[in-house]
Amino acid sequence: MDSCTIIPTRPNELVAPVHDRMPVILPRELEAAWLDPELPRDHAIELLQPYDAASMTFSVASRLVNSVKNDSAELLVPDTLRRVA
């Protein structure tokens, strides 16, 4: 079975002004530990930390992302850069 789960955690200082939680993003050096079936539960929970804000960037998203009906590259263009017809 293929599956995917997004695990939320508290926001880092970059995300906090926008939302009260963020997805866990594992640093590459922790991926193998996370996928280890022998990883103790307590250690797995310790890995669920906010990602380092200094390793992230912020950009304005298009308001088009607010609807699942929209599915195009235009979602990546901030409203301030999109031409209005």
PDB file of N, CA, C and O in Angstrom:
ATOM      1  N   MET A   1       0.847  -1.176   0.000  1.00  0.00           N
ATOM      2  CA  MET A   1       0.000   0.000   0.000  1.00  0.00           C
ATOM      3  C   MET A   1       0.895   1.242   0.000  1.00  0.00           C
ATOM      4  O   MET A   1       1.821   1.347   0.804  1.00  0.00           O
ATOM      5  N   ASP A   2       0.617   2.161  -0.889  1.00  0.00           N
ATOM      6  CA  ASP A   2       1.287   3.462  -0.887  1.00  0.00           C
ATOM      7  C   ASP A   2       0.457   4.415  -0.049  1.00  0.00           C
ATOM      8  O   ASP A   2      -0.770   4.436  -0.145  1.00  0.00           O
ATOM      9  N   SER A   3       1.130   5.201   0.771  1.00  0.00           N
ATOM     10  CA  SER A   3       0.402   6.185   1.568  1.00  0.00           C
ATOM     11  C   SER A   3       1.305   7.378   1.859  1.00  0.00           C
ATOM     12  O   SER A   3       2.518   7.327   1.657  1.00  0.00           O
ATOM     13  N   CYS A   4       0.692   8.432   2.330  1.00  0.00           N
ATOM     14  CA  CYS A   4       1.415   9.646   2.670  1.00  0.00           C
ATOM     15  C   CYS A   4       0.705  10.298   3.855  1.00  0.00           C
ATOM     16  O   CYS A   4      -0.524  10.316   3.924  1.00  0.00           O
ATOM     17  N   THR A   5       1.485  10.825   4.772  1.00  0.00           N
ATOM     18  CA  THR A   5       0.924  11.519   5.920  1.00  0.00           C
ATOM     19  C   THR A   5       1.697  12.808   6.133  1.00  0.00           C
ATOM     20  O   THR A   5       2.927  12.811   6.099  1.00  0.00           O
ATOM     21  N   ILE A   6       0.994  13.884   6.349  1.00  0.00           N
ATOM     22  CA  ILE A   6       1.631  15.144   6.722  1.00  0.00           C
ATOM     23  C   ILE A   6       1.452  15.292   8.220  1.00  0.00           C
ATOM     24  O   ILE A   6       0.329  15.321   8.724  1.00  0.00           O
ATOM     25  N   ILE A   7       2.575  15.386   8.932  1.00  0.00           N
ATOM     26  CA  ILE A   7       2.542  15.510  10.384  1.00  0.00           C
ATOM     27  C   ILE A   7       2.802  16.973  10.738  1.00  0.00           C
ATOM     28  O   ILE A   7       3.857  17.509  10.403  1.00  0.00           O
ATOM     29  N   PRO A   8       1.856  17.621  11.409  1.00  0.00           N
ATOM     30  CA  PRO A   8       2.070  19.024  11.773  1.00  0.00           C
ATOM     31  C   PRO A   8       2.834  19.152  13.091  1.00  0.00           C
ATOM     32  O   PRO A   8       2.828  18.246  13.924  1.00  0.00           O
ATOM     33  N   THR A   9       3.486  20.291  13.255  1.00  0.00           N
ATOM     34  CA  THR A   9       4.167  20.649  14.493  1.00  0.00           C
ATOM     35  C   THR A   9       3.967  22.144  14.716  1.00  0.00           C
ATOM     36  O   THR A   9       3.327  22.817  13.908  1.00  0.00           O
ATOM     37  N   ARG A  10       4.505  22.651  15.794  1.00  0.00           N
ATOM     38  CA  ARG A  10       4.403  24.098  16.037  1.00  0.00           C
ATOM     39  C   ARG A  10       5.213  24.830  14.962  1.00  0.00           C
ATOM     40  O   ARG A  10       6.159  24.262  14.416  1.00  0.00           O
ATOM     41  N   PRO A  11       4.865  26.054  14.658  1.00  0.00           N
ATOM     42  CA  PRO A  11       5.579  26.776  13.600  1.00  0.00           C
ATOM     43  C   PRO A  11       6.929  27.298  14.079  1.00  0.00           C
ATOM     44  O   PRO A  11       7.120  27.572  15.264  1.00  0.00           O
ATOM     45  N   ASN A  12       7.860  27.431  13.139  1.00  0.00           N
ATOM     46  CA  ASN A  12       9.101  28.130  13.458  1.00  0.00           C
ATOM     47  C   ASN A  12       8.831  29.623  13.357  1.00  0.00           C
ATOM     48  O   ASN A  12       7.705  30.029  13.068  1.00  0.00           O
ATOM     49  N   GLU A  13       9.856  30.451  13.593  1.00  0.00           N
ATOM     50  CA  GLU A  13       9.641  31.901  13.609  1.00  0.00           C
ATOM     51  C   GLU A  13       9.319  32.486  12.243  1.00  0.00           C
ATOM     52  O   GLU A  13       8.788  33.594  12.169  1.00  0.00           O
ATOM     53  N   LEU A  14       9.620  31.783  11.166  1.00  0.00           N
ATOM     54  CA  LEU A  14       9.268  32.264   9.827  1.00  0.00           C
ATOM     55  C   LEU A  14       7.783  32.024   9.532  1.00  0.00           C
ATOM     56  O   LEU A  14       7.121  32.870   8.932  1.00  0.00           O
ATOM     57  N   VAL A  15       7.275  30.887   9.950  1.00  0.00           N
ATOM     58  CA  VAL A  15       5.894  30.494   9.658  1.00  0.00           C
ATOM     59  C   VAL A  15       4.898  31.059  10.675  1.00  0.00           C
ATOM     60  O   VAL A  15       3.740  31.300  10.334  1.00  0.00           O
ATOM     61  N   ALA A  16       5.332  31.268  11.902  1.00  0.00           N
ATOM     62  CA  ALA A  16       4.424  31.686  12.981  1.00  0.00           C
ATOM     63  C   ALA A  16       3.560  32.907  12.662  1.00  0.00           C
ATOM     64  O   ALA A  16       2.393  32.921  13.054  1.00  0.00           O
ATOM     65  N   PRO A  17       4.069  33.933  11.971  1.00  0.00           N
ATOM     66  CA  PRO A  17       3.189  35.071  11.664  1.00  0.00           C
ATOM     67  C   PRO A  17       2.053  34.726  10.701  1.00  0.00           C
ATOM     68  O   PRO A  17       1.089  35.481  10.578  1.00  0.00           O
ATOM     69  N   VAL A  18       2.168  33.583  10.020  1.00  0.00           N
ATOM     70  CA  VAL A  18       1.177  33.201   9.013  1.00  0.00           C
ATOM     71  C   VAL A  18       0.222  32.125   9.525  1.00  0.00           C
ATOM     72  O   VAL A  18      -0.961  32.128   9.185  1.00  0.00           O
ATOM     73  N   HIS A  19       0.743  31.196  10.351  1.00  0.00           N
ATOM     74  CA  HIS A  19      -0.090  30.067  10.784  1.00  0.00           C
ATOM     75  C   HIS A  19       0.397  29.529  12.117  1.00  0.00           C
ATOM     76  O   HIS A  19       1.552  29.723  12.496  1.00  0.00           O
ATOM     77  N   ASP A  20      -0.510  28.840  12.832  1.00  0.00           N
ATOM     78  CA  ASP A  20      -0.162  28.312  14.154  1.00  0.00           C
ATOM     79  C   ASP A  20       0.457  26.909  14.118  1.00  0.00           C
ATOM     80  O   ASP A  20       0.726  26.322  15.166  1.00  0.00           O
ATOM     81  N   ARG A  21       0.678  26.380  12.927  1.00  0.00           N
ATOM     82  CA  ARG A  21       1.368  25.099  12.796  1.00  0.00           C
ATOM     83  C   ARG A  21       1.987  25.010  11.407  1.00  0.00           C
ATOM     84  O   ARG A  21       1.682  25.803  10.516  1.00  0.00           O
ATOM     85  N   MET A  22       2.865  24.024  11.249  1.00  0.00           N
ATOM     86  CA  MET A  22       3.528  23.805   9.964  1.00  0.00           C
ATOM     87  C   MET A  22       3.813  22.320   9.827  1.00  0.00           C
ATOM     88  O   MET A  22       3.849  21.607  10.829  1.00  0.00           O
ATOM     89  N   PRO A  23       4.019  21.837   8.600  1.00  0.00           N
ATOM     90  CA  PRO A  23       4.369  20.430   8.436  1.00  0.00           C
ATOM     91  C   PRO A  23       5.786  20.167   8.956  1.00  0.00           C
ATOM     92  O   PRO A  23       6.667  21.018   8.837  1.00  0.00           O
ATOM     93  N   VAL A  24       5.989  18.996   9.525  1.00  0.00           N
ATOM     94  CA  VAL A  24       7.339  18.593   9.901  1.00  0.00           C
ATOM     95  C   VAL A  24       8.134  18.406   8.611  1.00  0.00           C
ATOM     96  O   VAL A  24       7.675  17.742   7.682  1.00  0.00           O
ATOM     97  N   ILE A  25       9.315  18.989   8.562  1.00  0.00           N
ATOM     98  CA  ILE A  25      10.246  18.812   7.444  1.00  0.00           C
ATOM     99  C   ILE A  25      11.515  18.238   8.061  1.00  0.00           C
ATOM    100  O   ILE A  25      12.208  18.918   8.818  1.00  0.00           O
ATOM    101  N   LEU A  26      11.815  16.992   7.737  1.00  0.00           N
ATOM    102  CA  LEU A  26      13.010  16.370   8.303  1.00  0.00           C
ATOM    103  C   LEU A  26      14.260  16.798   7.543  1.00  0.00           C
ATOM    104  O   LEU A  26      14.277  16.771   6.313  1.00  0.00           O
ATOM    105  N   PRO A  27      15.306  17.193   8.267  1.00  0.00           N
ATOM    106  CA  PRO A  27      16.585  17.420   7.592  1.00  0.00           C
ATOM    107  C   PRO A  27      17.070  16.096   6.996  1.00  0.00           C
ATOM    108  O   PRO A  27      16.794  15.032   7.550  1.00  0.00           O
ATOM    109  N   ARG A  28      17.773  16.153   5.898  1.00  0.00           N
ATOM    110  CA  ARG A  28      18.240  14.936   5.214  1.00  0.00           C
ATOM    111  C   ARG A  28      18.958  13.978   6.155  1.00  0.00           C
ATOM    112  O   ARG A  28      18.803  12.762   6.043  1.00  0.00           O
ATOM    113  N   GLU A  29      19.742  14.520   7.081  1.00  0.00           N
ATOM    114  CA  GLU A  29      20.508  13.641   7.966  1.00  0.00           C
ATOM    115  C   GLU A  29      19.629  12.851   8.944  1.00  0.00           C
ATOM    116  O   GLU A  29      20.122  11.930   9.595  1.00  0.00           O
ATOM    117  N   LEU A  30      18.344  13.190   9.059  1.00  0.00           N
ATOM    118  CA  LEU A  30      17.436  12.450   9.942  1.00  0.00           C
ATOM    119  C   LEU A  30      16.491  11.518   9.191  1.00  0.00           C
ATOM    120  O   LEU A  30      15.749  10.762   9.818  1.00  0.00           O
ATOM    121  N   GLU A  31      16.505  11.557   7.862  1.00  0.00           N
ATOM    122  CA  GLU A  31      15.575  10.735   7.080  1.00  0.00           C
ATOM    123  C   GLU A  31      15.758   9.241   7.338  1.00  0.00           C
ATOM    124  O   GLU A  31      14.772   8.526   7.519  1.00  0.00           O
ATOM    125  N   ALA A  32      16.990   8.760   7.358  1.00  0.00           N
ATOM    126  CA  ALA A  32      17.235   7.333   7.569  1.00  0.00           C
ATOM    127  C   ALA A  32      16.735   6.895   8.942  1.00  0.00           C
ATOM    128  O   ALA A  32      16.136   5.829   9.078  1.00  0.00           O
ATOM    129  N   ALA A  33      16.981   7.714   9.949  1.00  0.00           N
ATOM    130  CA  ALA A  33      16.501   7.378  11.296  1.00  0.00           C
ATOM    131  C   ALA A  33      14.976   7.284  11.306  1.00  0.00           C
ATOM    132  O   ALA A  33      14.412   6.360  11.893  1.00  0.00           O
ATOM    133  N   TRP A  34      14.310   8.242  10.655  1.00  0.00           N
ATOM    134  CA  TRP A  34      12.842   8.250  10.626  1.00  0.00           C
ATOM    135  C   TRP A  34      12.288   6.991   9.969  1.00  0.00           C
ATOM    136  O   TRP A  34      11.271   6.451  10.405  1.00  0.00           O
ATOM    137  N   LEU A  35      12.954   6.532   8.928  1.00  0.00           N
ATOM    138  CA  LEU A  35      12.470   5.370   8.182  1.00  0.00           C
ATOM    139  C   LEU A  35      12.885   4.030   8.796  1.00  0.00           C
ATOM    140  O   LEU A  35      12.455   2.977   8.324  1.00  0.00           O
ATOM    141  N   ASP A  36      13.699   4.058   9.822  1.00  0.00           N
ATOM    142  CA  ASP A  36      14.162   2.835  10.482  1.00  0.00           C
ATOM    143  C   ASP A  36      13.003   2.212  11.270  1.00  0.00           C
ATOM    144  O   ASP A  36      12.498   2.826  12.211  1.00  0.00           O
ATOM    145  N   PRO A  37      12.575   0.991  10.893  1.00  0.00           N
ATOM    146  CA  PRO A  37      11.453   0.367  11.607  1.00  0.00           C
ATOM    147  C   PRO A  37      11.779   0.031  13.063  1.00  0.00           C
ATOM    148  O   PRO A  37      10.873  -0.239  13.851  1.00  0.00           O
ATOM    149  N   GLU A  38      13.049   0.046  13.422  1.00  0.00           N
ATOM    150  CA  GLU A  38      13.468  -0.237  14.804  1.00  0.00           C
ATOM    151  C   GLU A  38      13.572   1.034  15.663  1.00  0.00           C
ATOM    152  O   GLU A  38      13.905   0.957  16.846  1.00  0.00           O
ATOM    153  N   LEU A  39      13.292   2.183  15.078  1.00  0.00           N
ATOM    154  CA  LEU A  39      13.391   3.451  15.804  1.00  0.00           C
ATOM    155  C   LEU A  39      12.401   3.446  16.967  1.00  0.00           C
ATOM    156  O   LEU A  39      11.203   3.257  16.756  1.00  0.00           O
ATOM    157  N   PRO A  40      12.889   3.653  18.190  1.00  0.00           N
ATOM    158  CA  PRO A  40      11.966   3.700  19.337  1.00  0.00           C
ATOM    159  C   PRO A  40      10.971   4.854  19.194  1.00  0.00           C
ATOM    160  O   PRO A  40      11.312   5.918  18.676  1.00  0.00           O
ATOM    161  N   ARG A  41       9.766   4.636  19.648  1.00  0.00           N
ATOM    162  CA  ARG A  41       8.691   5.618  19.539  1.00  0.00           C
ATOM    163  C   ARG A  41       9.099   6.976  20.111  1.00  0.00           C
ATOM    164  O   ARG A  41       8.859   8.010  19.488  1.00  0.00           O
ATOM    165  N   ASP A  42       9.711   6.974  21.283  1.00  0.00           N
ATOM    166  CA  ASP A  42      10.108   8.232  21.912  1.00  0.00           C
ATOM    167  C   ASP A  42      11.103   9.007  21.055  1.00  0.00           C
ATOM    168  O   ASP A  42      11.036  10.233  20.973  1.00  0.00           O
ATOM    169  N   HIS A  43      12.025   8.290  20.417  1.00  0.00           N
ATOM    170  CA  HIS A  43      13.001   8.964  19.548  1.00  0.00           C
ATOM    171  C   HIS A  43      12.305   9.501  18.301  1.00  0.00           C
ATOM    172  O   HIS A  43      12.629  10.594  17.836  1.00  0.00           O
ATOM    173  N   ALA A  44      11.361   8.755  17.760  1.00  0.00           N
ATOM    174  CA  ALA A  44      10.618   9.218  16.588  1.00  0.00           C
ATOM    175  C   ALA A  44       9.887  10.525  16.904  1.00  0.00           C
ATOM    176  O   ALA A  44       9.892  11.455  16.096  1.00  0.00           O
ATOM    177  N   ILE A  45       9.275  10.589  18.052  1.00  0.00           N
ATOM    178  CA  ILE A  45       8.542  11.804  18.446  1.00  0.00           C
ATOM    179  C   ILE A  45       9.497  12.983  18.602  1.00  0.00           C
ATOM    180  O   ILE A  45       9.137  14.115  18.278  1.00  0.00           O
ATOM    181  N   GLU A  46      10.707  12.731  19.094  1.00  0.00           N
ATOM    182  CA  GLU A  46      11.700  13.802  19.236  1.00  0.00           C
ATOM    183  C   GLU A  46      12.100  14.407  17.883  1.00  0.00           C
ATOM    184  O   GLU A  46      12.536  15.557  17.821  1.00  0.00           O
ATOM    185  N   LEU A  47      11.953  13.637  16.813  1.00  0.00           N
ATOM    186  CA  LEU A  47      12.309  14.134  15.480  1.00  0.00           C
ATOM    187  C   LEU A  47      11.287  15.120  14.906  1.00  0.00           C
ATOM    188  O   LEU A  47      11.575  15.827  13.941  1.00  0.00           O
ATOM    189  N   LEU A  48      10.104  15.162  15.499  1.00  0.00           N
ATOM    190  CA  LEU A  48       9.009  15.977  14.968  1.00  0.00           C
ATOM    191  C   LEU A  48       9.104  17.421  15.451  1.00  0.00           C
ATOM    192  O   LEU A  48       8.252  17.895  16.203  1.00  0.00           O
ATOM    193  N   GLN A  49      10.145  18.106  15.011  1.00  0.00           N
ATOM    194  CA  GLN A  49      10.440  19.479  15.409  1.00  0.00           C
ATOM    195  C   GLN A  49      10.232  20.428  14.232  1.00  0.00           C
ATOM    196  O   GLN A  49      10.283  19.996  13.081  1.00  0.00           O
ATOM    197  N   PRO A  50       9.998  21.718  14.502  1.00  0.00           N
ATOM    198  CA  PRO A  50       9.928  22.687  13.415  1.00  0.00           C
ATOM    199  C   PRO A  50      11.267  22.742  12.671  1.00  0.00           C
ATOM    200  O   PRO A  50      12.332  22.640  13.281  1.00  0.00           O
ATOM    201  N   TYR A  51      11.199  22.902  11.369  1.00  0.00           N
ATOM    202  CA  TYR A  51      12.400  23.012  10.542  1.00  0.00           C
ATOM    203  C   TYR A  51      13.096  24.340  10.831  1.00  0.00           C
ATOM    204  O   TYR A  51      12.442  25.330  11.160  1.00  0.00           O
ATOM    205  N   ASP A  52      14.401  24.359  10.708  1.00  0.00           N
ATOM    206  CA  ASP A  52      15.198  25.554  10.959  1.00  0.00           C
ATOM    207  C   ASP A  52      14.764  26.693  10.030  1.00  0.00           C
ATOM    208  O   ASP A  52      14.878  26.576   8.810  1.00  0.00           O
ATOM    209  N   ALA A  53      14.274  27.775  10.595  1.00  0.00           N
ATOM    210  CA  ALA A  53      13.785  28.901   9.803  1.00  0.00           C
ATOM    211  C   ALA A  53      14.877  29.514   8.936  1.00  0.00           C
ATOM    212  O   ALA A  53      14.589  30.025   7.855  1.00  0.00           O
ATOM    213  N   ALA A  54      16.112  29.471   9.388  1.00  0.00           N
ATOM    214  CA  ALA A  54      17.222  30.038   8.621  1.00  0.00           C
ATOM    215  C   ALA A  54      17.476  29.258   7.330  1.00  0.00           C
ATOM    216  O   ALA A  54      18.124  29.766   6.415  1.00  0.00           O
ATOM    217  N   SER A  55      16.973  28.036   7.256  1.00  0.00           N
ATOM    218  CA  SER A  55      17.143  27.206   6.058  1.00  0.00           C
ATOM    219  C   SER A  55      15.963  27.322   5.103  1.00  0.00           C
ATOM    220  O   SER A  55      15.899  26.606   4.103  1.00  0.00           O
ATOM    221  N   MET A  56      15.028  28.223   5.406  1.00  0.00           N
ATOM    222  CA  MET A  56      13.833  28.393   4.592  1.00  0.00           C
ATOM    223  C   MET A  56      13.797  29.799   3.992  1.00  0.00           C
ATOM    224  O   MET A  56      14.479  30.714   4.454  1.00  0.00           O
ATOM    225  N   THR A  57      12.986  29.937   2.956  1.00  0.00           N
ATOM    226  CA  THR A  57      12.724  31.260   2.398  1.00  0.00           C
ATOM    227  C   THR A  57      11.219  31.487   2.371  1.00  0.00           C
ATOM    228  O   THR A  57      10.444  30.533   2.433  1.00  0.00           O
ATOM    229  N   PHE A  58      10.813  32.724   2.280  1.00  0.00           N
ATOM    230  CA  PHE A  58       9.409  33.100   2.281  1.00  0.00           C
ATOM    231  C   PHE A  58       9.089  33.786   0.966  1.00  0.00           C
ATOM    232  O   PHE A  58       9.857  34.629   0.501  1.00  0.00           O
ATOM    233  N   SER A  59       7.970  33.437   0.365  1.00  0.00           N
ATOM    234  CA  SER A  59       7.500  34.169  -0.802  1.00  0.00           C
ATOM    235  C   SER A  59       5.986  34.250  -0.757  1.00  0.00           C
ATOM    236  O   SER A  59       5.321  33.394  -0.173  1.00  0.00           O
ATOM    237  N   VAL A  60       5.465  35.265  -1.368  1.00  0.00           N
ATOM    238  CA  VAL A  60       4.019  35.491  -1.402  1.00  0.00           C
ATOM    239  C   VAL A  60       3.393  34.505  -2.382  1.00  0.00           C
ATOM    240  O   VAL A  60       3.888  34.327  -3.495  1.00  0.00           O
ATOM    241  N   ALA A  61       2.316  33.874  -1.969  1.00  0.00           N
ATOM    242  CA  ALA A  61       1.608  32.924  -2.831  1.00  0.00           C
ATOM    243  C   ALA A  61       0.430  33.613  -3.522  1.00  0.00           C
ATOM    244  O   ALA A  61      -0.080  34.632  -3.056  1.00  0.00           O
ATOM    245  N   SER A  62       0.029  33.043  -4.612  1.00  0.00           N
ATOM    246  CA  SER A  62      -1.160  33.514  -5.304  1.00  0.00           C
ATOM    247  C   SER A  62      -2.400  33.136  -4.498  1.00  0.00           C
ATOM    248  O   SER A  62      -2.429  32.102  -3.831  1.00  0.00           O
ATOM    249  N   ARG A  63      -3.404  33.972  -4.567  1.00  0.00           N
ATOM    250  CA  ARG A  63      -4.679  33.626  -3.921  1.00  0.00           C
ATOM    251  C   ARG A  63      -5.365  32.464  -4.630  1.00  0.00           C
ATOM    252  O   ARG A  63      -6.319  31.892  -4.104  1.00  0.00           O
ATOM    253  N   LEU A  64      -4.886  32.115  -5.817  1.00  0.00           N
ATOM    254  CA  LEU A  64      -5.441  30.962  -6.534  1.00  0.00           C
ATOM    255  C   LEU A  64      -5.240  29.659  -5.768  1.00  0.00           C
ATOM    256  O   LEU A  64      -5.973  28.697  -5.997  1.00  0.00           O
ATOM    257  N   VAL A  65      -4.264  29.607  -4.868  1.00  0.00           N
ATOM    258  CA  VAL A  65      -4.022  28.383  -4.105  1.00  0.00           C
ATOM    259  C   VAL A  65      -5.164  28.074  -3.143  1.00  0.00           C
ATOM    260  O   VAL A  65      -5.221  26.978  -2.586  1.00  0.00           O
ATOM    261  N   ASN A  66      -6.058  29.010  -2.946  1.00  0.00           N
ATOM    262  CA  ASN A  66      -7.172  28.818  -2.018  1.00  0.00           C
ATOM    263  C   ASN A  66      -8.286  27.941  -2.569  1.00  0.00           C
ATOM    264  O   ASN A  66      -9.260  27.679  -1.864  1.00  0.00           O
ATOM    265  N   SER A  67      -8.170  27.487  -3.796  1.00  0.00           N
ATOM    266  CA  SER A  67      -9.197  26.631  -4.385  1.00  0.00           C
ATOM    267  C   SER A  67      -8.563  25.399  -5.019  1.00  0.00           C
ATOM    268  O   SER A  67      -7.615  25.510  -5.797  1.00  0.00           O
ATOM    269  N   VAL A  68      -9.089  24.228  -4.684  1.00  0.00           N
ATOM    270  CA  VAL A  68      -8.579  22.993  -5.281  1.00  0.00           C
ATOM    271  C   VAL A  68      -8.936  22.902  -6.763  1.00  0.00           C
ATOM    272  O   VAL A  68      -8.412  22.036  -7.463  1.00  0.00           O
ATOM    273  N   LYS A  69      -9.809  23.769  -7.253  1.00  0.00           N
ATOM    274  CA  LYS A  69     -10.164  23.788  -8.674  1.00  0.00           C
ATOM    275  C   LYS A  69      -9.000  24.265  -9.541  1.00  0.00           C
ATOM    276  O   LYS A  69      -8.938  23.959 -10.732  1.00  0.00           O
ATOM    277  N   ASN A  70      -8.090  25.006  -8.943  1.00  0.00           N
ATOM    278  CA  ASN A  70      -6.954  25.555  -9.679  1.00  0.00           C
ATOM    279  C   ASN A  70      -5.777  24.582  -9.622  1.00  0.00           C
ATOM    280  O   ASN A  70      -5.383  24.123  -8.550  1.00  0.00           O
ATOM    281  N   ASP A  71      -5.226  24.277 -10.798  1.00  0.00           N
ATOM    282  CA  ASP A  71      -4.088  23.351 -10.878  1.00  0.00           C
ATOM    283  C   ASP A  71      -3.242  23.725 -12.090  1.00  0.00           C
ATOM    284  O   ASP A  71      -3.346  23.116 -13.154  1.00  0.00           O
ATOM    285  N   SER A  72      -2.404  24.739 -11.904  1.00  0.00           N
ATOM    286  CA  SER A  72      -1.562  25.185 -13.011  1.00  0.00           C
ATOM    287  C   SER A  72      -0.314  25.847 -12.449  1.00  0.00           C
ATOM    288  O   SER A  72      -0.210  26.098 -11.249  1.00  0.00           O
ATOM    289  N   ALA A  73       0.626  26.123 -13.337  1.00  0.00           N
ATOM    290  CA  ALA A  73       1.855  26.803 -12.938  1.00  0.00           C
ATOM    291  C   ALA A  73       1.551  28.225 -12.455  1.00  0.00           C
ATOM    292  O   ALA A  73       2.359  28.817 -11.740  1.00  0.00           O
ATOM    293  N   GLU A  74       0.419  28.767 -12.832  1.00  0.00           N
ATOM    294  CA  GLU A  74       0.045  30.123 -12.410  1.00  0.00           C
ATOM    295  C   GLU A  74      -0.099  30.226 -10.881  1.00  0.00           C
ATOM    296  O   GLU A  74      -0.046  31.323 -10.326  1.00  0.00           O
ATOM    297  N   LEU A  75      -0.279  29.089 -10.209  1.00  0.00           N
ATOM    298  CA  LEU A  75      -0.356  29.085  -8.747  1.00  0.00           C
ATOM    299  C   LEU A  75       0.946  29.591  -8.115  1.00  0.00           C
ATOM    300  O   LEU A  75       0.949  30.063  -6.979  1.00  0.00           O
ATOM    301  N   LEU A  76       2.036  29.488  -8.855  1.00  0.00           N
ATOM    302  CA  LEU A  76       3.346  29.890  -8.342  1.00  0.00           C
ATOM    303  C   LEU A  76       3.646  31.368  -8.551  1.00  0.00           C
ATOM    304  O   LEU A  76       4.676  31.865  -8.094  1.00  0.00           O
ATOM    305  N   VAL A  77       2.752  32.072  -9.240  1.00  0.00           N
ATOM    306  CA  VAL A  77       2.955  33.494  -9.530  1.00  0.00           C
ATOM    307  C   VAL A  77       2.179  34.320  -8.510  1.00  0.00           C
ATOM    308  O   VAL A  77       0.952  34.232  -8.457  1.00  0.00           O
ATOM    309  N   PRO A  78       2.878  35.129  -7.690  1.00  0.00           N
ATOM    310  CA  PRO A  78       2.164  35.969  -6.718  1.00  0.00           C
ATOM    311  C   PRO A  78       1.187  36.907  -7.406  1.00  0.00           C
ATOM    312  O   PRO A  78       1.423  37.329  -8.538  1.00  0.00           O
ATOM    313  N   ASP A  79       0.107  37.233  -6.740  1.00  0.00           N
ATOM    314  CA  ASP A  79      -0.916  38.112  -7.309  1.00  0.00           C
ATOM    315  C   ASP A  79      -0.330  39.446  -7.766  1.00  0.00           C
ATOM    316  O   ASP A  79      -0.802  40.028  -8.743  1.00  0.00           O
ATOM    317  N   THR A  80       0.692  39.932  -7.070  1.00  0.00           N
ATOM    318  CA  THR A  80       1.291  41.210  -7.424  1.00  0.00           C
ATOM    319  C   THR A  80       2.024  41.168  -8.763  1.00  0.00           C
ATOM    320  O   THR A  80       2.287  42.214  -9.355  1.00  0.00           O
ATOM    321  N   LEU A  81       2.359  39.958  -9.249  1.00  0.00           N
ATOM    322  CA  LEU A  81       3.068  39.826 -10.518  1.00  0.00           C
ATOM    323  C   LEU A  81       2.171  39.356 -11.660  1.00  0.00           C
ATOM    324  O   LEU A  81       2.587  39.376 -12.818  1.00  0.00           O
ATOM    325  N   ARG A  82       0.952  38.937 -11.348  1.00  0.00           N
ATOM    326  CA  ARG A  82       0.048  38.407 -12.367  1.00  0.00           C
ATOM    327  C   ARG A  82      -0.668  39.551 -13.072  1.00  0.00           C
ATOM    328  O   ARG A  82      -1.126  40.499 -12.433  1.00  0.00           O
ATOM    329  N   ARG A  83      -0.757  39.455 -14.359  1.00  0.00           N
ATOM    330  CA  ARG A  83      -1.491  40.467 -15.131  1.00  0.00           C
ATOM    331  C   ARG A  83      -2.977  40.289 -14.909  1.00  0.00           C
ATOM    332  O   ARG A  83      -3.488  39.170 -14.915  1.00  0.00           O
ATOM    333  N   VAL A  84      -3.646  41.368 -14.720  1.00  0.00           N
ATOM    334  CA  VAL A  84      -5.099  41.341 -14.562  1.00  0.00           C
ATOM    335  C   VAL A  84      -5.715  41.669 -15.900  1.00  0.00           C
ATOM    336  O   VAL A  84      -5.397  42.698 -16.497  1.00  0.00           O
ATOM    337  N   ALA A  85      -6.596  40.803 -16.383  1.00  0.00           N
ATOM    338  CA  ALA A  85      -7.205  40.996 -17.716  1.00  0.00           C
ATOM    339  C   ALA A  85      -8.250  42.083 -17.679  1.00  0.00           C
ATOM    340  O   ALA A  85      -8.865  42.383 -18.702  1.00  0.00           O
TER     341      ALA A  85
END
